[in-house]
Amino acid sequence: MSKSMVGSHAVWPHEDDPIFGLAKRAGEAKEKFGKEKVIDSTLGSLVDDDGNLICFDSVYDELKNLPNSEIAAYAQVAGQGDFLESVIEVLFKEYKPEGHIRAVATPGGTGAVRHGIWNYTEPGDTFIVGDWYWSPYQTMADEFERKLKIYPFFNEKGGYNVEAFKENFNSIIDSQKRVLTIFNTPANNPTGYSISDEEWDEILEIIKEKAKDKENKITILLDVAYIDYAGNDRRSFFKKFGNLPDNIFVMIAFSMSKGYTMYGMRSGAAIGISSNESIADEFYYSLSHANRSNWSNGVRGAMKVLTNLYRDKDKKAKYEAELESIRKLLVDRAKAFVDASKEVGLVTLPYRDGFFVTIPCENSKDVSEELIKDNLFAVPLKKGLRFAVCAVSKEKCAKSPALIKKALDKING
Ligand SMILES: Cc1ncc(COP(=O)(O)O)c(C=O)c1O
């Protein structure tokens, strides 16, 4: 008989998170060799050119000026009313879709993704995502006894693989009559790809076709954790989610981690859109119940920061200026990396926006170890190497592709 004390569903390998493990090694190298000698592209957090975490003054001045009671008090289970109203405006901007929209506060985008997977699938169900995906989707599938089916994200032309989506989506909906499909766009982690409006039209065509069968229940979960670093017009796809048949439910996982540099303050929201009011209400009460049972309520001070930065004209302007300057910094760094990759013949996945550029490759663990010899730390993924431009100066972004190409050639020949 097993000696485990935990329930059989909760026995997992004794492994620490590989990304945080690699970041620790990068930290040790910085101590040993000096931070200018180390390229630390491990964590998905914004770091300035001197290696310091970027923390928006507009955000932290606001937080620190809140009355203690506004930070200390419990929030409402679903989130503060003024936050829920503000977050909808902040998310959609001028692209708010038609329909009934509800929001529920969650601890980060993770909480919203969690609710999407748990609340919108049946036990044992399969949900689908493209094969370049954020690994906690798999962790959650395991934790919640769901299955994750992956399909090839890119086609041969380097665009979104609509055909592979269609095949997988159709086969799951035909067998389950219910499907949850996750899209992490714009500014996908790890590829930096953003699905275009034209690709969205094709995806929605496929989904609407299956929605003609009223027995089918389809949930689209949009994970937009990095949306604030994609240009504003990348929000235009939101308009497409209005007036859909009511057996297509759209849920958005919104995060304050990146857009407000509040990673550790654990705040975000789930936003639901339906053409049917009672389905929108069902979402609100279903997720409120899930909030109560998992973490009771969210971080009130973080909610207040978003509300105030949205509602006060001057604070809003200051916050938006800070965000825009960092967005531009990111664009410059990514361009330096992509241009240098072209120069040395290093193949990257098609980058559009966001924190990461990914190099598809085999033996990524060996390549990553080889790079550590040059004090370059990049995250090995199953099918590639993730380089976090968010964490590396432009100068080092320009230098890195040559080092990566050299390591790749050495390991893979
Ligand atoms: C793709 C993706 N989704 C969601 C999140 C959620 O982050 P948080 O829970 O901090 O909002 C992250 C953070 O790294 C992410 O990369």
The ligand as an SDF file (V2000), in Angstrom:
LIG
                    3D

 16 16  0  0  0  0  0  0  0  0999 V2000
   -0.0780   33.3180  -20.4430 C   0  0  0  0  0  0  0  0  0  0  0  0
   -0.3100   33.7760  -19.0530 C   0  0  0  0  0  0  0  0  0  0  0  0
   -1.5490   33.7600  -18.5910 N   0  0  0  0  0  0  0  0  0  0  0  0
   -1.8410   34.1690  -17.3650 C   0  0  0  0  0  0  0  0  0  0  0  0
   -0.8600   34.6260  -16.5180 C   0  0  0  0  0  0  0  0  0  0  0  0
   -1.3450   35.0130  -15.1750 C   0  0  0  0  0  0  0  0  0  0  0  0
   -0.5990   35.7560  -14.3740 O   0  0  0  0  0  0  0  0  0  0  0  0
   -1.1730   36.3560  -13.0410 P   0  0  0  0  0  0  0  0  0  0  0  0
   -1.9040   35.2860  -12.3240 O   0  0  0  0  0  0  0  0  0  0  0  0
    0.0180   36.8350  -12.3050 O   0  0  0  0  0  0  0  0  0  0  0  0
   -2.1050   37.4470  -13.4440 O   0  0  0  0  0  0  0  0  0  0  0  0
    0.4830   34.6380  -16.9520 C   0  0  0  0  0  0  0  0  0  0  0  0
    1.5830   35.0400  -16.0680 C   0  0  0  0  0  0  0  0  0  0  0  0
    2.7220   34.7380  -16.2230 O   0  0  0  0  0  0  0  0  0  0  0  0
    0.7530   34.2070  -18.2550 C   0  0  0  0  0  0  0  0  0  0  0  0
    1.9980   34.1970  -18.7390 O   0  0  0  0  0  0  0  0  0  0  0  0
  1  2  1  0
  2  3  1  0
  2 15  2  0
  3  4  2  0
  4  5  1  0
  5  6  1  0
  5 12  2  0
  6  7  1  0
  7  8  1  0
  8  9  2  0
  8 10  1  0
  8 11  1  0
 12 13  1  0
 12 15  1  0
 13 14  2  0
 15 16  1  0
M  END
$$$$
